Amino acid sequence: MAGIYIHIPFCKQKCTYCDFHFSTTFEEYRQKMIESIASELVSRQGYLESKEIRTIYFGGGTPSLLNQNELQSLLDAIYENFDVKDDIEVSLEANPDDITDENLRDWTAVGINRLSIGLQSFKTEDLEWMNRAHTVEEALTCVQKAQDAGISNLTVDLIYGLPNLSLSGWKAHIQQVIDFGVPHVSAYCLTVEENTALNSLVKNGKIVVSNEDQQSDQFKLLVSMLEENGFDQYEISNFSKAGFESKHNSNYWKGEWYLGVGPSAHSFNGVSRAWNVANNRKYLAAIEKKANYTETEVLSVENRFNEYLMTGLRTVYGVDLQKLSVISPLNVSFRTSCDVFIEKQWMTNNADILVLTKEGRLKADYIASELFIID
């Protein structure tokens, strides 16, 4: 089984914390970009070696800016060139301001059956310094609109560790999402990336980010509140009710194959990773000239071992020791470290599947680093 990721490099405006690839000036080549991505889907149909496609994910950027015909043309290119599973999960990332009755009708008409809504915060001040395109009012009404349109498979994004976000304020954000009745929540700690507007604001002292203790307290509150309301923390940053786990993202964490199309998109086929040029005009020119626009890295044994270990430990699926040992034999040091973590009750080993405990999830990066193969 495999998945297809489609990167739509368009946004209305740039969020201060974002370092993803996109453009806010795209109307002059919008049609050409859609045609080029469709062309890439056709030309790279052999990448997945006829594996059945179980998930399609429109990410970005802001794919909710695409109209019905644009979405349909990309989906047609997939259905005509790949072996697509009947009950496929088709996800679309959407901004609250794009969730209108008309768009919802269009999305369901082309087969979108899962929405990922970027709420981030319910405070006007936060949305303003983030430079988000939506308002608090739109954040409060968009979920109900989607549910009324018959889309029940919904996930919403929240950010914790925001400047001046108190524990009580964060609790109110979580409660609001619980009250929405959505079956999936993704929550991420605010990260200050280089080459972002947020980085400049922090350096200039205009924004003071929260400290590690505040972030930890907010994360623990998130976990406890969602678990009390029937959510399973199936990945460190992702929580779902039974049956609503993201199939697409779960495949990433399980090491399944995927094809990424569009500028800056990444692909993985088990032994190598490929990525497209992160420049819209260079991508378009290369597609037109049938020139190369992709770089490929053949992963070393160490990289494959460490990546599977790192992603697996973040999930309830855990790390299959038999699968890991196929990549590289498990040495004495590895097994000794596992025993230490099990003794500390940070990890369990059930039928050769390593899974982190609640306490262990708070130390996931450290535990993984201690088990890595080091060149």
C-alpha positions as CSV (number, residue, x, y, z in Angstrom):
1,M,0.0,0.0,0.0
2,A,1.1,3.6,-0.6
3,G,0.1,7.2,-0.5
4,I,0.2,10.3,-2.7
5,Y,1.0,13.7,-1.4
6,I,0.2,16.8,-3.5
7,H,1.9,20.0,-2.5
8,I,-0.1,23.1,-3.5
9,P,2.4,26.0,-3.3
10,F,-0.2,28.8,-3.0
11,C,-1.2,31.0,0.0
12,K,-3.2,34.2,0.4
13,Q,-0.6,35.5,2.8
14,K,2.4,34.3,4.8
15,C,2.1,33.2,8.4
16,T,4.9,34.5,10.6
17,Y,5.9,31.1,11.8
18,C,5.8,29.2,8.5
19,D,8.9,28.0,6.6
20,F,7.0,25.8,4.1
21,H,7.4,26.5,0.4
22,F,4.6,28.6,-1.3
23,S,3.9,31.8,-3.1
24,T,1.4,34.6,-2.5
25,T,1.6,35.8,-6.1
26,F,0.5,32.9,-8.1
27,E,-2.5,33.9,-10.3
28,E,-0.3,34.5,-13.4
29,Y,0.8,30.9,-13.5
30,R,-1.9,29.2,-11.5
31,Q,-3.3,27.1,-14.4
32,K,0.1,26.1,-15.5
33,M,1.0,24.9,-12.0
34,I,-2.0,22.6,-11.9
35,E,-1.2,21.3,-15.3
36,S,2.4,20.7,-14.4
37,I,1.5,18.8,-11.2
38,A,-0.9,16.6,-13.2
39,S,1.9,16.0,-15.7
40,E,4.3,15.0,-12.9
41,L,1.7,12.5,-11.7
42,V,1.6,10.9,-15.1
43,S,5.4,10.8,-15.6
44,R,6.1,9.4,-12.1
45,Q,3.4,6.7,-12.1
46,G,6.1,4.0,-11.9
47,Y,7.7,5.4,-8.7
48,L,5.4,3.3,-6.4
49,E,5.8,0.1,-8.5
50,S,2.1,-0.5,-8.9
51,K,1.4,-0.5,-5.1
52,E,-2.2,0.2,-4.3
53,I,-2.9,3.8,-3.4
54,R,-4.8,4.0,-0.1
55,T,-4.4,7.7,0.7
56,I,-4.3,11.0,-1.1
57,Y,-3.3,14.2,0.7
58,F,-3.6,17.7,-0.5
59,G,-1.2,19.8,1.5
60,G,0.7,23.1,1.1
61,G,0.5,26.0,1.1
62,T,-3.2,26.3,1.1
63,P,-4.9,23.7,-1.1
64,S,-8.3,24.9,-0.1
65,L,-7.7,27.8,-2.6
66,L,-8.1,25.4,-5.5
67,N,-11.5,25.3,-7.2
68,Q,-13.5,22.2,-8.1
69,N,-12.1,21.8,-11.6
70,E,-8.5,22.1,-10.4
71,L,-9.0,19.5,-7.7
72,Q,-10.8,17.2,-10.1
73,S,-8.0,17.4,-12.7
74,L,-5.4,16.3,-10.2
75,L,-7.6,13.5,-8.9
76,D,-8.3,12.4,-12.4
77,A,-4.6,12.2,-13.1
78,I,-4.2,9.9,-10.0
79,Y,-7.2,7.7,-10.8
80,E,-6.2,7.3,-14.4
81,N,-2.6,6.4,-13.7
82,F,-2.5,4.5,-10.4
83,D,-4.3,1.5,-8.7
84,V,-6.5,3.3,-6.3
85,K,-8.3,1.5,-3.4
86,D,-12.1,1.8,-3.3
87,D,-12.4,3.2,0.2
88,I,-9.5,5.6,-0.2
89,E,-8.9,8.5,2.3
90,V,-8.7,11.8,0.5
91,S,-7.6,14.7,2.8
92,L,-7.5,18.4,2.1
93,E,-5.9,21.0,4.3
94,A,-8.2,23.9,4.6
95,N,-8.1,27.4,6.2
96,P,-11.2,28.4,8.2
97,D,-11.9,31.3,5.9
98,D,-12.1,29.0,2.9
99,I,-14.7,26.8,4.5
100,T,-17.8,28.1,2.7
101,D,-21.0,26.3,1.7
102,E,-20.0,26.4,-2.0
103,N,-16.5,25.1,-1.4
104,L,-17.8,22.3,0.8
105,R,-20.2,21.2,-1.9
106,D,-17.3,21.3,-4.4
107,W,-14.9,19.3,-2.2
108,T,-17.4,16.6,-1.5
109,A,-18.4,16.4,-5.2
110,V,-14.8,15.5,-6.2
111,G,-14.4,13.0,-3.4
112,I,-12.7,14.8,-0.5
113,N,-13.7,12.9,2.6
114,R,-11.4,14.3,5.2
115,L,-10.6,17.9,6.1
116,S,-7.6,19.2,8.1
117,I,-8.5,22.6,9.4
118,G,-5.8,25.0,10.6
119,L,-7.4,26.8,13.5
120,Q,-4.2,27.3,15.5
121,S,-5.7,29.7,18.1
122,F,-9.0,31.3,19.3
123,K,-7.5,34.6,20.3
124,T,-7.6,37.6,17.9
125,E,-4.2,38.8,19.1
126,D,-2.6,35.5,18.2
127,L,-4.2,35.3,14.8
128,E,-3.0,38.9,14.1
129,W,0.7,38.4,15.0
130,M,0.6,35.0,13.2
131,N,-0.7,36.9,10.1
132,R,-3.4,34.3,9.7
133,A,-6.1,35.0,7.1
134,H,-9.1,33.9,9.2
135,T,-10.9,35.5,12.1
136,V,-11.9,34.1,15.5
137,E,-15.5,34.1,14.2
138,E,-14.6,32.0,11.3
139,A,-12.6,29.6,13.5
140,L,-15.7,29.2,15.7
141,T,-18.1,28.5,12.8
142,C,-16.1,26.6,10.2
143,V,-16.3,23.2,11.9
144,Q,-20.1,23.3,12.2
145,K,-20.3,24.2,8.5
146,A,-18.2,21.2,7.5
147,Q,-20.2,18.9,9.7
148,D,-23.5,20.2,8.3
149,A,-22.1,19.4,4.8
150,G,-21.7,15.8,5.8
151,I,-18.0,15.7,6.4
152,S,-17.5,13.9,9.7
153,N,-13.9,13.0,9.3
154,L,-12.4,16.2,10.6
155,T,-9.1,17.1,12.2
156,V,-8.2,20.5,13.6
157,D,-4.8,22.0,14.3
158,L,-3.8,23.9,17.5
159,I,-0.6,25.5,18.6
160,Y,0.6,25.6,22.2
161,G,3.6,27.4,23.7
162,L,2.3,30.7,22.2
163,P,3.4,34.0,23.7
164,N,1.3,35.1,26.7
165,L,-0.7,31.9,26.5
166,S,-1.7,31.0,30.1
167,L,-2.6,27.5,31.2
168,S,-6.2,28.6,31.7
169,G,-6.2,30.1,28.2
170,W,-4.8,26.9,26.7
171,K,-7.4,24.9,28.6
172,A,-10.2,27.1,27.0
173,H,-8.7,26.4,23.6
174,I,-8.7,22.6,24.2
175,Q,-12.3,22.7,25.6
176,Q,-13.5,24.6,22.6
177,V,-12.2,21.9,20.3
178,I,-13.7,19.2,22.4
179,D,-17.0,21.0,22.3
180,F,-16.9,21.0,18.5
181,G,-17.2,17.3,18.5
182,V,-14.3,16.6,16.1
183,P,-12.8,13.1,16.1
184,H,-9.2,14.2,15.6
185,V,-6.9,16.9,17.0
186,S,-3.3,17.7,16.0
187,A,-1.4,20.0,18.4
188,Y,2.1,21.3,17.9
189,C,4.4,23.4,20.0
190,L,5.4,26.8,18.5
191,T,8.8,26.5,16.9
192,V,10.9,29.4,15.9
193,E,12.4,28.5,12.5
194,E,15.1,30.4,10.8
195,N,14.2,32.6,7.8
196,T,10.7,33.3,9.2
197,A,9.1,36.5,10.3
198,L,8.6,35.0,13.7
199,N,12.4,34.6,14.1
200,S,12.9,38.3,13.4
201,L,10.2,39.3,15.9
202,V,11.8,37.1,18.6
203,K,15.3,38.4,17.9
204,N,14.0,42.0,18.0
205,G,12.3,41.4,21.4
206,K,8.8,42.1,20.0
207,I,7.6,38.6,20.9
208,V,8.7,36.5,23.8
209,V,8.2,32.8,23.4
210,S,7.1,30.5,26.3
211,N,9.7,28.6,28.2
212,E,10.1,24.8,28.3
213,D,8.3,24.4,31.6
214,Q,5.3,26.3,30.3
215,Q,5.3,24.2,27.1
216,S,5.5,21.0,29.1
217,D,2.6,22.0,31.4
218,Q,0.5,22.9,28.4
219,F,1.3,19.6,26.6
220,K,0.5,17.5,29.7
221,L,-2.9,19.4,30.1
222,L,-3.6,18.7,26.4
223,V,-3.0,14.9,26.8
224,S,-5.1,14.6,30.0
225,M,-8.1,16.6,28.7
226,L,-8.2,14.8,25.4
227,E,-7.8,11.4,27.0
228,E,-10.6,12.2,29.4
229,N,-12.8,12.9,26.4
230,G,-12.2,9.7,24.5
231,F,-9.2,10.6,22.4
232,D,-6.3,8.2,22.0
233,Q,-2.8,9.7,21.7
234,Y,-1.8,7.5,18.8
235,E,1.2,9.7,17.9
236,I,2.9,12.3,20.2
237,S,1.2,15.3,18.5
238,N,-1.9,13.5,17.2
239,F,-5.0,12.4,19.0
240,S,-8.1,10.6,17.6
241,K,-11.2,8.8,18.5
242,A,-11.4,5.2,17.5
243,G,-11.3,4.7,13.7
244,F,-10.4,8.3,12.9
245,E,-6.6,8.1,12.9
246,S,-5.0,9.8,9.9
247,K,-4.3,6.9,7.5
248,H,-2.0,9.0,5.4
249,N,0.2,10.3,8.2
250,S,0.2,6.9,9.9
251,N,1.7,5.5,6.8
252,Y,4.6,8.0,7.0
253,W,5.3,6.9,10.6
254,K,5.1,3.2,9.7
255,G,7.6,3.6,6.9
256,E,5.2,3.0,4.0
257,W,6.0,4.3,0.5
258,Y,4.6,7.6,-0.8
259,L,4.9,9.8,-3.8
260,G,5.1,13.6,-3.4
261,V,4.3,15.8,-6.3
262,G,4.6,19.6,-6.7
263,P,7.4,22.0,-5.9
264,S,9.4,21.0,-2.7
265,A,7.4,17.7,-2.3
266,H,9.2,14.7,-0.9
267,S,8.9,11.0,-1.8
268,F,10.0,7.8,-0.2
269,N,10.3,4.2,-1.6
270,G,11.8,2.3,1.3
271,V,15.4,2.7,0.4
272,S,15.7,6.2,-1.0
273,R,14.2,9.7,-0.5
274,A,13.6,12.1,-3.3
275,W,12.6,15.8,-3.2
276,N,11.5,18.3,-5.8
277,V,13.0,21.7,-6.4
278,A,11.6,24.3,-4.0
279,N,11.1,27.0,-6.6
280,N,7.9,27.4,-8.5
281,R,9.3,28.8,-11.7
282,K,12.2,26.3,-11.8
283,Y,9.7,23.5,-11.3
284,L,7.4,24.7,-14.0
285,A,10.3,25.2,-16.5
286,A,11.7,21.7,-15.8
287,I,8.3,20.1,-16.3
288,E,7.8,21.9,-19.6
289,K,11.3,21.0,-20.9
290,K,11.0,17.4,-19.4
291,A,14.2,18.2,-17.5
292,N,15.2,16.9,-14.1
293,Y,13.6,18.7,-11.1
294,T,14.2,16.0,-8.4
295,E,17.1,15.1,-6.2
296,T,17.5,11.6,-4.7
297,E,19.4,10.3,-1.7
298,V,19.9,6.6,-1.3
299,L,19.5,6.1,2.5
300,S,22.3,4.4,4.4
301,V,21.6,1.5,6.7
302,E,22.1,3.9,9.6
303,N,19.6,6.4,8.2
304,R,16.9,3.8,7.5
305,F,17.4,2.3,11.0
306,N,17.3,5.6,12.8
307,E,14.3,7.0,10.8
308,Y,12.1,3.9,11.4
309,L,13.1,4.0,15.1
310,M,12.4,7.7,15.5
311,T,9.0,7.7,13.8
312,G,7.9,4.4,15.3
313,L,8.6,5.4,18.9
314,R,6.4,8.5,18.4
315,T,3.3,6.2,17.8
316,V,1.2,3.6,19.6
317,Y,2.2,1.3,16.8
318,G,5.7,1.3,18.2
319,V,8.8,-0.3,16.7
320,D,8.7,-3.8,15.4
321,L,12.1,-5.3,16.5
322,Q,11.9,-7.9,13.8
323,K,11.5,-5.3,11.1
324,L,14.2,-3.2,12.6
325,S,16.6,-6.1,12.7
326,V,16.1,-6.7,9.0
327,I,17.5,-3.2,8.4
328,S,20.4,-3.8,10.8
329,P,21.2,-6.5,13.5
330,L,20.4,-5.3,17.0
331,N,23.6,-5.2,19.0
332,V,24.2,-5.7,22.7
333,S,24.3,-1.9,23.4
334,F,20.9,-1.4,21.8
335,R,19.3,-4.2,23.8
336,T,20.9,-3.0,27.0
337,S,19.6,0.5,26.5
338,C,16.1,-0.9,25.8
339,D,16.3,-2.8,29.1
340,V,17.2,0.4,31.0
341,F,14.3,2.3,29.5
342,I,11.9,-0.5,30.3
343,E,13.1,-0.6,33.9
344,K,12.5,3.1,34.2
345,Q,9.0,2.5,32.8
346,W,9.6,4.7,29.9
347,M,9.1,1.9,27.4
348,T,7.4,-1.5,27.1
349,N,8.3,-4.5,25.0
350,N,5.3,-6.6,24.1
351,A,5.9,-9.5,21.6
352,D,9.0,-7.6,20.3
353,I,7.1,-4.4,19.7
354,L,8.7,-1.4,21.6
355,V,6.2,1.2,22.7
356,L,6.8,4.3,24.8
357,T,4.8,4.9,28.0
358,K,3.2,8.2,28.8
359,E,6.3,9.2,30.7
360,G,8.5,8.0,27.9
361,R,6.7,10.1,25.3
362,L,7.9,13.2,27.1
363,K,11.4,12.0,26.5
364,A,10.9,10.5,23.0
365,D,13.7,12.4,21.3
366,Y,16.2,11.5,24.0
367,I,15.3,7.8,24.0
368,A,15.5,7.6,20.2
369,S,18.9,9.3,20.2
370,E,20.2,6.8,22.7
371,L,19.1,3.9,20.5
372,F,20.4,5.3,17.2
373,I,23.1,3.8,15.1
374,I,25.9,6.3,15.0
375,D,28.4,6.3,12.1
